[in-house]
Amino acid sequence: MKWVYPEFLFALLVLVIPILIHLFHFRKYKTLYFSSIAFVKSVEQQQKNPRKIKHLLVLIARALAFTCLVIAFAQPYFPHSNADKKDIQLIGVYIDNSFSMSRIGGQGELLAQAKELAGSIVDKAPRNTQYVLFTNELSGNEKQTLTKVKFVDQVAKVNYSSIYRSKEEVLSYWNQWVEDAQKEGNIKSKPSLVYLSDFQKNKSSNPIKKFKSISSVTPLILAPQNTGNLYVDTIWFETPIQKLGSAQTLSIRVVNTGKERIESAVVSIQIGKLKRDLFAELPANGADTVQLNYFNQDAGIASGKISINDKQMTQDDSFFFNYEVKKSSSVLIINGEDAVENVGIVFGLDDFYKIKEVSTNQASQENLESIDLVVLNGLNQIPSNLSTELTGYHEEQGSILLIPGTNISPTGWNALLEKLSLPAINGTQTVGLGIQKLNIKDPFFLGIFEGRPENISLPAVAKGYRLMSNSKTLSSNLINYQNGTPFFVKSTGKNNSYLFSTSLKPEFSTFTSNQLFSTLLLHIGNLSQRQNPYYLIIGSDGSYPVNINTSSENPVHLKQAQIDYIPVIFTKNKRSYLSIQGLEAIRILEAGNYSISQDGKPKGILSMNYNRLESQTLESTPEEIKTAFEQAGIHVNAMQDGSNWNSASLLEIGESYDSWIWFVFFAGIFVLCEMALLIFYKK
């Protein structure tokens, strides 16, 4: 037998007092005068032994009652027979500190309830029990065992995190911890896990594997009073063109997860100096998209913020973004043997484009980092070094327009086309080359024509190249010949690349004299503006392009209000990026628009938002929770309702510590025995 609170056993010393009183029981004698003492001696002789027995029995009953009470306070328990000094009692406690736990439950915020329940567990377990506390961080710092005092202190420090964790991730973390502890010999038994969460559907999907090192789990369900949530899901622009004075349409998607319809939710929009309020009509468990039409009136970076007013989960009530309204766009034209001057002339018609023309030999010396569009004008040969440069440029959101020469080398061209996910060139063709069909439903043609174009004057093509798709091709045919082969194609990947299947020389086509030629080139130029991401998701997206001085010893800073964060900088394809990945970024950064600076000089703006996975509020039922754990091979102890503060006292954790109840029972029995002796023992 062992004791939870052995210091209470010192109270047994108090038993010395009644024993001493019994041994030295002095009484004041009263003298009675009798004519003969024979009768008195006879009475004394008859009552002396029974009185001694009665006093002794009362003393024993009192001592046993007091002893049982002392033992009950000391809380005895019986450890397992196979336990040794290394097999300490251990309890794993997981607290879901995601944003969904900020909702209001019966006793306040769900996270506050979870922390209160976690702290009350120590009242149930023995004083020398050790604990493992882990949250959505699942970091190495949370793998340490804690004493009672340290556990309570760490629970108090738990705060909200933007990290999303599935049930499988949590169980895998705990399963690995137990396996590592067993290999190191720190534990022999499989400790139980206490799982405190609101058990949202997106975090309660059935684990796909078994967890052999998790013996049992006690789920404590924290249920909110209102399961609904209103949040800004995402934003997008109808066109990527962000030019000074250009018209723009911003679309905003707002979601309502509640059971009641919202007639007019106010959506507040701020973009630079522009401030507008729109109204969204949201059905129950539905969404609505509102649109704002406006003009880009100021050049430079425009910071935006979308806000709604919601009482649940305020972390997703705002959405931040930014974009750059450019005064100009840079175009690099690489002229080959069959280049035509019409390409440079068309871009020169608009002052928005800053043009630079170089030969094939000079192209490798150019800094492509600041170029928005590269045009290969009439090249027959594509050197391998140029192909490598263009591939890296394209991977970094650079746009490329390819116009072949009259006598191309298929090997060099096809090597580049494959890297750009465009169809390969497979010989020439001269039959059926009348341009017949424009795929005007493709987003590329958005904004080119007013209404549905009819009777368009199309160019004549006498000779062209046959384009053949393969397994690596990711492209869309924008204009086709009469024979069905493509005349003009566009890659469908995240970066833009365009290809004409004919040369611009007169012996191949009259395309340069057609109005469609200048229309397509200028539209390609508009779509090729290199735009940084409108926003990043904290903890999910990791890199953002920046123009910084890599030779400077001073770090780059991200600043917003009281936050000053130094991100990691890395280089890829000669372009610098900052990273916001890692636990440190998640701990420090909050949603908002941050200024980027180095050496005290501004380098741009970075917008960050929280992941919206937590915004979908749909809780699992107790049956679904139990089934999910059991399918993972984990025994589920009695399901507990976390809305009751006494739930933690009902946990069956490790050893049995309920022996004290029996000692309280026996103490009452001995008290009743004492009373019976005093009342009924008359002899």
C-alpha positions in Angstrom: 0.0 0.0 0.0 1.2 3.5 -0.8 -0.1 6.9 0.2 -1.1 10.0 -1.8 -0.7 12.3 1.1 1.5 10.5 3.6 2.0 13.6 5.8 -1.5 13.1 7.2 -0.3 9.9 9.0 1.5 12.0 11.6 -2.0 12.8 13.0 -2.0 9.2 14.4 0.2 10.5 17.2 -2.9 12.2 18.6 -4.0 8.7 19.6 -1.5 8.9 22.4 -3.8 11.3 24.3 -6.9 9.1 24.8 -4.6 6.1 25.6 -2.8 8.1 28.3 -6.1 9.3 29.7 -7.3 5.7 29.8 -4.2 4.5 31.6 -4.1 7.3 34.1 -7.7 7.7 34.7 -7.8 9.5 38.1 -11.2 10.0 39.8 -12.2 11.8 42.9 -13.5 9.3 45.4 -16.5 10.2 47.6 -16.5 8.6 51.2 -19.6 6.7 52.1 -20.2 5.5 55.6 -21.6 2.0 56.1 -22.1 0.0 59.3 -20.4 -2.9 57.5 -18.1 -2.8 54.5 -18.8 -6.4 53.5 -21.6 -5.3 51.2 -19.4 -2.6 49.4 -16.6 -5.1 48.8 -19.1 -7.4 47.2 -20.5 -4.8 44.8 -17.0 -3.6 43.8 -15.9 -7.1 43.2 -18.9 -7.8 40.9 -18.6 -4.6 38.8 -14.9 -4.0 38.5 -14.1 -6.3 35.5 -17.2 -5.5 33.3 -16.4 -1.7 33.7 -12.8 -2.2 32.6 -14.0 -4.2 29.6 -16.5 -1.5 28.6 -13.9 1.3 28.9 -11.4 -0.7 26.9 -13.9 -1.4 24.1 -14.9 2.3 23.9 -11.3 3.3 23.7 -10.7 0.8 20.9 -13.7 2.0 19.0 -12.6 5.7 19.3 -9.1 4.9 18.3 -10.2 2.8 15.3 -12.6 5.6 14.1 -9.9 8.2 14.4 -7.3 6.0 12.7 -9.7 5.3 9.8 -10.3 9.1 9.3 -6.6 9.8 9.3 -6.0 7.0 6.7 -8.8 8.3 4.6 -7.2 11.8 4.5 -3.9 10.2 3.5 -5.6 8.4 0.6 -4.1 4.9 0.3 -3.8 3.1 -3.0 -2.5 -0.2 -4.1 0.1 0.0 -7.0 0.3 -2.6 -9.7 2.4 -5.6 -8.8 4.7 -5.2 -11.8 5.4 -1.5 -11.2 8.9 -0.4 -10.3 10.5 2.9 -9.6 10.8 3.7 -13.3 7.1 2.8 -14.0 5.8 6.1 -12.7 2.2 7.2 -13.0 1.9 9.3 -16.2 -1.0 11.1 -17.7 -1.1 12.7 -21.2 -3.3 15.8 -21.6 -4.1 17.3 -25.0 -5.7 20.8 -25.0 -7.2 21.9 -28.3 -6.2 25.6 -28.5 -7.4 26.3 -32.0 -9.5 29.4 -32.8 -12.8 27.4 -32.7 -12.1 27.1 -28.9 -12.7 30.8 -28.5 -16.4 30.3 -28.8 -18.6 30.7 -25.7 -19.8 27.7 -23.8 -21.8 27.3 -20.6 -18.9 28.5 -18.4 -17.3 31.0 -20.7 -14.8 30.5 -23.5 -14.2 26.9 -24.4 -10.4 27.2 -24.0 -10.8 28.6 -20.5 -13.0 25.7 -19.7 -10.5 23.3 -21.1 -7.7 24.8 -19.0 -9.8 24.7 -15.9 -10.6 21.0 -16.5 -7.0 20.2 -17.2 -5.9 21.9 -14.0 -8.5 19.9 -12.0 -7.0 16.6 -13.1 -4.2 17.0 -10.7 -6.7 16.9 -7.8 -7.6 13.4 -8.8 -4.1 12.0 -9.5 -1.5 11.3 -6.8 1.0 14.0 -5.9 4.0 12.3 -7.5 2.2 11.8 -10.8 3.9 13.2 -13.9 2.1 14.8 -16.9 2.7 15.4 -20.5 0.9 18.5 -21.8 0.7 19.2 -25.5 -1.4 21.5 -27.7 -1.7 22.2 -31.4 2.0 23.1 -31.6 3.0 19.4 -31.2 6.6 20.7 -30.9 9.6 19.1 -29.3 9.2 21.5 -26.3 6.0 19.8 -25.4 7.6 16.3 -25.1 8.9 16.9 -21.6 7.3 15.3 -18.5 5.9 17.8 -15.9 5.4 17.7 -12.2 2.1 18.8 -10.7 3.3 22.3 -10.1 4.9 22.7 -13.5 1.8 21.2 -15.2 -0.5 23.7 -13.6 1.8 26.5 -14.6 2.1 25.3 -18.2 -1.7 25.0 -18.5 -2.1 28.6 -17.4 0.2 29.7 -20.3 -1.8 27.9 -23.0 -3.1 30.4 -25.5 -4.9 30.4 -28.9 -2.9 29.2 -31.9 -3.7 29.5 -35.6 -2.4 26.0 -36.2 -4.9 23.5 -37.5 -4.4 19.9 -36.3 -6.4 16.8 -37.3 -7.2 14.1 -34.8 -4.8 11.8 -36.6 -1.9 14.3 -36.1 -2.6 14.5 -32.4 -2.8 10.8 -31.9 0.3 10.2 -34.0 2.2 12.6 -31.8 1.1 11.0 -28.6 1.7 7.5 -30.0 5.2 8.4 -31.0 5.9 9.9 -27.6 4.8 6.7 -25.8 6.9 4.5 -28.1 10.0 6.7 -27.5 9.5 6.7 -23.7 9.1 2.9 -23.7 12.3 2.4 -25.8 14.2 4.6 -23.4 12.9 2.7 -20.4 11.2 5.7 -18.8 7.8 4.0 -18.7 6.6 0.4 -19.0 2.8 0.8 -19.0 0.8 2.6 -21.7 -0.4 5.9 -20.1 -4.0 7.1 -20.7 -4.7 10.2 -22.8 -7.1 13.0 -21.8 -8.4 14.7 -25.0 -10.0 18.1 -24.4 -11.6 19.6 -27.6 -14.8 20.8 -29.2 -14.4 17.9 -31.7 -15.2 19.8 -34.9 -15.9 17.6 -38.0 -12.9 18.8 -39.8 -10.7 17.7 -36.9 -12.6 14.5 -36.1 -12.3 12.6 -39.3 -11.7 8.9 -38.7 -8.0 8.1 -38.4 -6.7 5.9 -41.2 -4.3 3.8 -39.1 -4.1 2.0 -35.8 -2.2 3.4 -32.8 -0.8 0.5 -30.9 0.9 2.4 -28.1 -2.3 4.3 -27.0 -4.2 2.1 -24.6 -7.1 4.4 -23.8 -8.5 7.9 -24.2 -10.9 10.0 -22.2 -12.6 12.5 -24.4 -13.8 15.7 -22.7 -16.2 17.4 -25.0 -16.4 21.2 -24.9 -19.7 22.3 -26.6 -20.4 25.9 -27.5 -23.8 27.5 -26.9 -24.0 28.8 -30.4 -22.5 26.7 -33.2 -22.9 29.3 -35.9 -20.1 31.4 -37.3 -19.9 34.3 -39.9 -16.6 34.9 -41.6 -14.8 36.3 -44.7 -13.7 33.2 -46.7 -11.6 34.6 -49.5 -11.2 37.4 -52.1 -10.3 37.6 -55.8 -10.1 40.0 -58.6 -12.0 39.6 -61.9 -8.9 40.5 -63.8 -5.2 40.4 -62.8 -4.5 43.7 -64.6 -3.7 46.4 -62.1 -2.9 49.5 -64.1 -3.2 53.1 -63.1 -6.7 54.3 -64.1 -7.9 50.8 -65.0 -11.3 49.5 -63.9 -11.3 46.7 -61.3 -13.9 44.4 -59.7 -13.2 42.9 -56.3 -15.2 39.8 -55.3 -15.6 38.8 -51.6 -17.0 35.5 -50.4 -18.7 35.6 -47.0 -19.9 32.3 -45.3 -22.5 31.7 -42.7 -22.4 28.4 -40.8 -25.3 29.2 -38.6 -28.8 27.7 -38.7 -30.5 31.1 -39.2 -30.6 33.2 -42.3 -28.9 36.6 -42.2 -30.7 39.2 -44.3 -28.1 42.0 -44.5 -24.6 41.3 -43.1 -22.5 44.5 -43.4 -19.2 43.9 -45.2 -16.9 46.8 -44.7 -14.2 47.3 -47.4 -11.1 49.6 -47.2 -8.6 49.8 -50.1 -6.2 52.6 -49.6 -8.3 55.7 -49.2 -11.4 54.0 -50.6 -14.0 52.9 -48.0 -17.3 51.2 -48.8 -20.0 49.1 -47.1 -21.7 46.3 -48.9 -24.5 44.1 -47.7 -24.5 40.3 -48.0 -27.6 38.1 -47.9 -26.6 34.9 -46.3 -28.8 31.8 -46.1 -28.5 29.3 -43.3 -25.4 27.2 -43.8 -24.7 29.1 -47.0 -22.5 31.8 -48.5 -22.8 34.9 -50.6 -20.4 36.8 -52.9 -20.5 40.6 -53.0 -18.6 42.6 -55.6 -17.1 46.1 -55.5 -16.4 48.0 -58.8 -13.9 50.8 -58.6 -10.9 52.4 -60.4 -7.2 52.2 -59.5 -6.6 56.0 -59.1 -3.3 55.9 -57.3 0.0 54.2 -58.3 1.9 52.1 -55.8 1.0 49.4 -53.3 -2.7 49.4 -52.2 -3.4 47.8 -48.9 -6.9 46.4 -48.3 -9.0 45.1 -45.4 -12.4 43.4 -45.4 -14.3 43.2 -42.2 -17.6 41.9 -40.8 -19.1 42.0 -37.4 -19.6 38.6 -35.8 -19.8 37.5 -32.1 -18.3 34.1 -32.7 -14.6 33.5 -33.5 -13.5 37.1 -34.2 -10.1 35.9 -35.6 -11.8 35.3 -39.0 -13.8 38.4 -39.2 -11.1 40.3 -41.1 -9.3 39.6 -44.3 -6.2 41.4 -45.4 -4.6 41.8 -48.9 -2.5 44.1 -51.0 -1.5 44.6 -54.6 0.6 46.9 -56.6 -0.8 49.4 -59.1 2.0 49.9 -61.6 2.9 53.0 -63.6 4.8 50.9 -66.2 5.6 47.3 -67.3 9.0 46.2 -68.6 9.2 44.1 -71.8 12.4 42.4 -73.0 12.4 41.5 -76.7 15.0 38.9 -77.7 15.4 39.2 -81.5 16.5 36.2 -83.5 17.4 35.7 -87.2 13.8 36.1 -88.4 12.7 38.9 -86.0 10.1 41.4 -87.2 10.1 45.0 -86.0 6.3 45.0 -85.6 6.6 43.4 -82.2 8.6 46.4 -80.8 6.4 48.9 -82.6 3.2 47.5 -81.1 4.4 47.7 -77.5 5.8 51.1 -78.2 2.3 52.4 -79.0 1.5 52.4 -75.2 3.7 54.5 -72.9 2.9 52.0 -70.2 5.5 49.5 -71.6 9.2 50.1 -71.2 10.8 48.2 -74.0 14.3 46.8 -74.4 15.4 44.9 -77.4 18.5 42.6 -77.4 20.0 39.9 -79.6 20.2 36.2 -78.7 23.8 36.5 -77.7 23.1 39.5 -75.4 20.1 37.9 -73.7 22.0 35.9 -71.1 23.5 39.1 -69.7 20.2 40.6 -68.9 18.7 40.7 -65.4 15.3 39.0 -65.8 14.3 39.7 -62.2 12.7 43.1 -63.1 11.2 42.0 -66.4 7.5 41.4 -66.7 7.4 39.8 -70.2 10.1 38.2 -72.3 9.3 37.9 -76.1 11.3 35.5 -78.3 11.0 37.2 -81.6 11.9 35.0 -84.6 14.5 32.7 -83.0 15.5 29.6 -84.9 18.0 28.3 -82.3 17.5 28.5 -78.5 20.8 28.0 -76.8 20.8 25.8 -73.7 22.0 28.6 -71.4 19.2 30.8 -72.6 16.7 28.0 -72.1 17.9 27.5 -68.5 17.6 31.2 -67.8 14.1 31.4 -69.2 13.0 28.3 -67.3 14.1 29.8 -64.0 12.5 33.1 -64.9 9.2 31.4 -65.8 9.2 29.5 -62.5 9.4 32.8 -60.7 6.1 34.1 -62.3 7.8 35.5 -65.4 5.7 35.5 -68.6 7.1 34.4 -72.0 5.8 34.9 -75.5 7.3 32.6 -78.1 7.3 33.5 -81.8 9.3 31.0 -83.9 11.5 31.8 -86.9 11.2 30.4 -90.4 13.7 27.5 -89.9 13.7 26.4 -86.3 15.8 23.7 -84.6 13.1 21.4 -83.1 15.5 20.0 -80.5 16.3 23.3 -78.8 12.7 24.6 -79.1 11.0 21.5 -77.9 13.3 21.3 -74.9 12.1 24.7 -73.8 8.5 24.1 -74.7 8.5 21.0 -72.5 9.7 23.0 -69.5 7.0 25.6 -70.2 4.3 22.8 -70.4 3.5 23.8 -74.0 2.9 21.4 -76.9 6.0 20.3 -79.0 6.6 21.4 -82.6 6.3 18.4 -85.0 7.2 19.5 -88.5 5.5 22.1 -90.7 2.1 22.2 -92.4 0.6 24.2 -95.3 -3.0 22.8 -95.7 -6.1 24.0 -93.9 -4.4 26.9 -92.2 -7.2 29.4 -92.4 -7.8 30.8 -89.0 -11.4 29.9 -88.2 -12.1 29.6 -84.5 -11.4 31.8 -81.4 -12.0 30.2 -78.0 -13.6 33.3 -76.6 -14.9 31.5 -73.6 -11.4 31.2 -72.3 -10.6 33.7 -69.5 -7.8 35.0 -71.7 -10.2 36.9 -73.9 -12.0 38.5 -70.9 -12.1 42.3 -71.6 -10.8 42.2 -75.2 -14.1 42.2 -77.0 -17.3 44.1 -76.2 -20.0 41.5 -76.4 -19.7 38.5 -78.6 -17.4 39.2 -81.6 -18.8 38.7 -85.1 -17.3 39.0 -88.5 -13.8 39.4 -87.2 -11.1 39.9 -89.8 -8.7 37.0 -89.4 -5.2 36.8 -90.8 -4.1 34.4 -93.6 -1.5 31.8 -92.9 0.4 30.1 -95.7 2.8 28.0 -93.6 2.9 27.0 -90.0 4.3 24.5 -87.5 2.3 21.5 -86.3 1.9 21.4 -82.5 1.6 18.1 -80.8 0.5 17.7 -77.1 2.0 15.0 -74.8 1.7 13.9 -71.2 3.6 16.9 -69.9 1.5 19.5 -71.9 -0.7 21.8 -69.8 -2.1 24.2 -72.3 -5.3 25.6 -73.8 -5.9 26.3 -77.5 -7.0 29.9 -77.8 -7.1 30.1 -81.7 -7.3 27.2 -84.1 -6.8 26.6 -87.8 -9.5 25.1 -90.0 -7.8 21.7 -89.8 -8.2 21.8 -86.0 -4.6 22.3 -85.0 -3.7 25.2 -82.8 -2.6 28.6 -84.1 -2.2 30.3 -80.7 -1.9 28.4 -77.3 -1.5 29.4 -73.7 -0.1 27.4 -70.8 -2.7 26.6 -68.1 -0.3 26.4 -65.2 0.1 29.1 -62.5 2.6 31.0 -64.7 1.9 32.4 -68.2 3.5 31.3 -71.4 2.2 31.8 -74.9 3.1 30.3 -78.3 2.3 31.2 -81.9 2.6 28.3 -84.3 3.8 30.4 -87.3 6.5 32.8 -88.1 5.7 36.5 -88.5 7.6 36.7 -91.8 5.5 37.6 -94.8 6.2 34.2 -96.5 4.6 32.5 -93.5 1.6 34.8 -92.7 0.1 38.2 -92.9 -0.6 38.2 -89.2 1.4 41.4 -88.4 -0.9 43.4 -90.7 -4.0 42.3 -88.9 -5.6 44.2 -86.1 -5.8 41.0 -84.1 -2.0 40.9 -83.9 -1.6 44.2 -81.9 -4.7 43.3 -79.8 -3.2 40.0 -78.7 0.2 41.4 -78.0 -1.0 44.3 -75.8 -3.4 42.0 -74.0 -0.5 39.6 -73.3 1.5 42.5 -72.0 -1.4 43.5 -69.6 -1.7 39.9 -68.3 2.1 39.6 -67.8 2.4 42.1 -65.0 4.3 40.3 -62.2 2.2 40.6 -59.2 3.2 39.4 -55.8 0.7 37.2 -53.9 -2.2 39.2 -52.6 -1.8 37.5 -49.2 -0.2 34.6 -47.4 -1.8 32.2 -44.9 0.1 32.1 -41.6 1.6 28.6 -41.1 0.7 27.4 -44.6 2.4 29.6 -47.2 6.1 30.1 -46.7 7.6 32.5 -49.2 7.2 36.0 -50.5 9.4 37.7 -53.2 11.2 40.8 -52.0 13.7 43.2 -53.6 16.4 43.5 -50.9 20.1 44.1 -50.6 21.5 40.6 -50.0 24.9 42.0 -49.1 23.6 44.1 -46.2 24.4 42.9 -42.7 21.1 44.3 -41.4 18.1 41.9 -41.4 14.7 42.4 -43.0 11.9 43.4 -40.6 8.2 42.7 -40.8 6.4 45.3 -38.7 2.8 45.9 -37.7 1.7 47.7 -34.5 3.8 46.2 -31.7 5.0 43.2 -33.7 8.5 43.3 -35.2 9.5 40.0 -36.8 12.7 39.1 -38.6 11.9 36.5 -41.2 14.2 34.0 -42.9 15.6 35.1 -46.3 16.5 32.7 -49.0 17.4 32.9 -52.7 15.8 30.9 -55.6 16.6 31.5 -59.3 18.4 34.7 -58.4 15.4 36.1 -56.6 15.1 36.8 -52.9 12.3 35.5 -50.8 11.3 35.9 -47.1 9.8 32.9 -45.3 7.0 32.9 -42.6 7.0 29.2 -42.0 7.8 27.6 -38.7 6.4 27.7 -35.1 8.2 30.9 -34.3 6.3 32.7 -37.0 3.0 31.2 -35.9 3.6 32.2 -32.3 4.5 35.8 -33.1 2.6 36.8 -36.3 -1.0 37.9 -36.4 -3.3 38.6 -39.3 -2.7 42.0 -40.8 -0.8 44.1 -43.3 2.9 44.3 -42.5 5.5 46.7 -43.7 8.7 45.2 -45.1 11.9 47.2 -44.4 15.6 46.8 -44.5 18.2 49.4 -43.3 15.3 51.6 -42.4 14.0 51.7 -46.0 10.6 50.4 -47.1 10.7 47.3 -49.3 7.0 46.5 -49.7 4.0 45.3 -47.9 3.0 41.7 -46.9 -0.6 40.8 -46.0 -1.2 37.7 -43.8 -4.4 35.9 -42.9 -5.3 33.0 -40.6 -6.3 29.6 -42.1 -10.0 29.4 -42.6 -10.2 25.6 -41.8 -11.1 26.5 -38.3 -14.0 28.6 -39.4 -16.2 25.7 -40.4 -18.1 25.0 -37.2 -19.7 21.6 -37.2 -19.3 19.4 -34.2 -19.2 15.6 -34.1 -21.7 13.7 -32.0 -20.4 11.6 -29.1 -21.2 8.4 -31.1 -19.0 9.7 -34.0 -16.2 10.6 -31.6 -16.3 7.1 -29.9 -16.4 5.3 -33.3 -13.4 7.3 -34.6 -11.3 6.4 -31.6 -12.3 2.8 -31.6 -11.5 2.4 -35.3 -8.0 3.6 -34.5 -7.7 0.7 -32.0 -8.1 3.0 -28.9 -10.3 2.1 -25.9 -12.6 5.0 -25.1 -13.3 5.6 -21.4 -16.7 7.1 -20.4 -17.5 10.1 -22.6 -17.3 13.2 -20.5 -19.2 16.5 -20.8 -16.7 19.3 -20.4 -19.5 21.8 -19.5 -19.5 20.3 -16.0 -16.5 21.5 -13.8 -16.6 18.2 -11.9 -16.0 16.1 -15.0 -12.3 15.7 -14.3 -13.0 14.2 -10.9 -14.8 11.3 -12.7 -11.7 10.3 -14.7 -10.4 6.8 -14.2 -6.7 7.4 -14.5 -4.1 4.7 -13.9 -4.2 3.4 -10.3 -7.4 3.2 -8.2 -7.4 5.9 -5.5 -10.9 5.3 -4.1 -9.8 3.2 -1.1 -10.3 6.2 1.2 -14.0 5.9 0.8 -13.9 2.5 2.6 -12.0 4.0 5.5 -14.6 6.8 5.9 -17.2 4.0 6.0 -15.4 2.0 8.7 -14.9 5.2 10.7 -18.6 5.7 10.8 -19.1 2.1 11.8 -16.7 2.4 14.7 -18.4 5.7 15.9 -21.7 3.8 15.9 -20.1 1.0 17.9 -18.9 3.5 20.5 -22.4 5.0 20.8 -23.9 1.5 21.2 -21.4 0.6 23.9 -22.1 3.8 25.8 -25.9 3.4 25.6 -26.5 -0.4 25.8 -23.6 -1.8 27.7 -25.0 -1.4 31.3 -23.2 -4.1 33.2 
